[in-house]
Amino acid sequence: MTGMQTTQIATPLVRLHDGIEIPQLGLTLFQVPPGETRGVVEQSLDAGYRHFDTAAAHGNEQEVGEALIASKLPREDYFLTSKLSNLRADPQSTLDAFEASLERLGLDHVDLCLINGAGAEPRQLLDAWRALEWIQREEAARTIGVANFSLEGIELLEREARSLPAVNQIELHPRLQQPELCAAHAARGIATEAWGPLGQEELLADPVIARLAASHGKTPAQVVLRWQLQLGHIAIVRPVSPGRIGESVGLFDFELCHRELAAIADLGRDRQVLLR
């Protein structure tokens, strides 16, 4: 597809608290091996995706950048997120990691940069966040956010930092709905972005999901993603198969009614709610 113009999914945009707009549906390159990543990105562009999520830890930033550049799409026509991890106790380490990501991507900026809070100490989180604030001021990232932050992590930034994240990317699906954390996001104007939005394969085989899919003439994955979007979440899906990539086209011609939304919400009521 190099140099070709592609179709685009009419994905709704979510306006973040700093005014930046992000496509509500995106594709994550998590666990896509180097050597396959460029082809996956090209196929996803052909399917209409314009929101891509990668990370230094994925080991495939270079191929993501190569595919996006080779597409010849104007830079403003796609939204790119990258995520930093393995935080150290000084802001310079975060700045160095970000510069290395930009170099691998071959771009002069990303649209969203996240820091991954999983396993990090509070001081590390705060120092890394302050480095991200500087990166945003220098316009190397249009907006900034966090991933896998607990409510405690959000409250730390609220007390100590100059700004709040635009996004918190967390594991969220009907069996793990994280209502307390989502409510804390909403109260602070932080967008909730769901990774693993489809849960495990057993969720897609659930009789409730199967019934709703049959009633709408959709796949179980489309029903669960529609639930995510109607709740206002940003959802990033994994390219587990060519068919799954193409399922996104059928997300915007149907709606779940309030009873159907409630039936899906009930799937999480007997599960322990975890704050990550």
N, C-alpha and C positions, 0 to 999 in steps of 0.2 A: 504494500500500500504506500510505499515511499513516494511522497510528493502528491498524493491523491487527496482530494477533499472527501470527507466521509460524512455520513449522516450523523445527526446528533439527537440523543434522547431528550425529550422535553421534560427534563428533570426540574422540579421546583427548586428555587433557591432559598436558603435560610440566611437572613440578615443577622450577622453577629453584632455584639454590643458596640463594636468599634466601626460599624458601617460596612465591613467587608461582607460580600455575599459568597456563600459556598454551596455548590450543588448538594442536594439532600441525599443523593445516592452516589456512592463511589466504589472503586475497586481497590482492594488492598493487595499488595504484592507479597504479603507474608507467606513464607514457605514456597515461593515460586523459585526454583533453582536457577542460579546463573547458568546461562546457556539456553534457557527456555523463556526468560523474562521478556526479552525484546519481542519475541513472537506473540506472547500473551498480551503485551501492551498494544501491539499493532492490531491484533484481533479485536481487542476491546475498543479501540478507537473506531474500527470498522463497525462495531455493534452500536456505537453511539456514546460510549462513556467519555466524559470529559473531566472526571475527578479521580485522581490516582493517589494512593497512599503507600509510601514506602518508608524505610528506616535504615539507618546505618547498620543495625544488627541483621537486616535481611540479607545483606551481602550482594544486592543486585541494583544498587542505585545507578551504577554506570550504564547498565542496559536500559533502565527506565528512561534516563536522560537521552540516550541515543535514539530510542524509539520515538520519543516526543519531538526531538529536534528533526529527525528524518521525516516526520509526518508533514512538515512545512505548515502546520497550523499556526496562526498568529498566537503569540505567547498568551495573550489575554483570553484565548478561547479554551484553555484548559486550566484546571486547578490542581496544584501539586502540593502534597503534604509530605514532609519528612520528619522523622522522629529521632531524637538523641537519647542514648541510654548510657549505662555504665558511668554515672555521674561521679565526679570527684569533688573534693572539698574546696575547690577554688573556681571562680568564674572563668578564668583563662582557659581551663580545660574544656568548658562548654563552648567557648568561642572557637577554640582550635578544632573541636569535633564538628562544629557547624561549618567552618571553612572547608574542612575535608569533605563533608557531604556535598557542598556546592561544587567543589572541584570534580568529584566523581560524577555528579549529575551533568556537569558541563553547562550550567545555567548561572545567571547572575543573581537570581533570587528564587525563593520558594514562596508559595502563597500562604502556607501555614507551617509553622515549625512547632513541634511538641517536644516536651521533655517527659520521659517515662519515669514515673515515681515509684514503680515497683521495686521494693527492697532498699530504697534510698533512705538515708537519715534526714531529719528535718533541716539541718543546716545545709546539707548538700542540695536539697530541693530549693531552698531559698536563694542560695548563691547561683544555682543554675538558672532560676527564674530571673534573677536580676541581669544575668548575661543575656537572656532572651529579650528582656525589655530593651537592652542596648541594641541588639540585633534588629529589632523592629524600628527603633528610632533611626537606624542607619538605612532602613528600607531594604535590607537583605531578606526580610520576611515581612509579607504584608500584614500578617496577623500571627499571634502566638497563642499557644495553649498547652495543655498537659494531658497525660495519659495515665490511667490507672491510679489517679489520686483518690484517696479517701476523703471523707468529710473533714477529717482532721487536717489533711494537707491543704484543702481549700481554705479552711479557716486560718491556717498559718499565713498563707499569702494575703488573705484579707486583712490580717493584723499588721503584717510586716512589709509587704511589697507596695510598690507605687500603683500597680494595676492588677486586675483580676484576669484570669485566663478567659479567652473567648470561647474555648472548647475544653471539655474533659472527655477524652476517649476512654470508654470503659466497656467491659464485657456486659452485654445486656441482650436478653432474649426472653421469650415468654416464661421460661423456667427460672430465670434470674433477672428480675425486673428492677431491683435496687430502688424502690420508691423513695426512701428517705434521701438518698444521694441525688436523685433526679429532682426532688422538691427543693433541695438546697441549691442546685443549679438554677432552677427557674427563679428562685427568690433573688438570685444575684445576677441574672442575665447571662448565665453561662450556658452555652448550647451543649446538649448531651449527644455524643457521637457513639454509636454502638459498634463495637467490634464483636465478631462472632454473632451477628444478629439473627442467624438461623439456628443457633444452638447446635446440639448434636443431631445426628441423623434420626435418632429415636423420636425427636420432637416432630419432624416432618412426617412421621408415621402415626402420630397421635390421632385417634378417631375424631376428635374435635376439629383438628386442622384438616384432616381428610374430608370431613363432611362439608366444611366451608369451601374447600377447594372445588369439590364436585358441584356445589350449588352455584358457584360463580364461573365454572368452566375454566378454572385456573389451576396451576400447580400448587402444592403445599408451600413451596418456597415463596411463590408470589404472594400468597395469603399472609405469611409471616412478615414479609417485607412491607406489604401494604399496611399491616398493623403498626410497624415501626414508623412509617412515614406519617400516618394519620395521628400518631402521638406527638409528632413534631421532632422526632429523633433524626439525626443524620445517621445513615447506615452505610457501612463499608463491607462489601461482600468479597468472598474469596473466589477466584476463578477455578473452581474445582473441576469444571468440564466445559467444553464449548457450548453445550446446551444451557448451562447455568448462566453463562455470560449473556446469552441472548434472552433469558427470561425477563430481564429488566424492561424490555420493550413493552411488555404487557402489564405493567404496574399502574398505569395512569388512566386506564379506561374503565375502572370499576372502583367502588368504595365499599367498605365494611360499615354496616349500620351499628348503632350503639350497643345492641344486644350481641352482635358478633364480636365487637371489640371487648365486651365484658366477658364473653365466653373464653376468649384467648387469655384475658387477664387472669381468669380463674385458674389457668394452668400453673400459675406460680404461687398460688395461695398456700399450697401444702409443702412448699420448699423453703428452706432456710434462706433468708435474704442476707447476702454477703456484701460488705462494703470493702471494695478493693482500693 
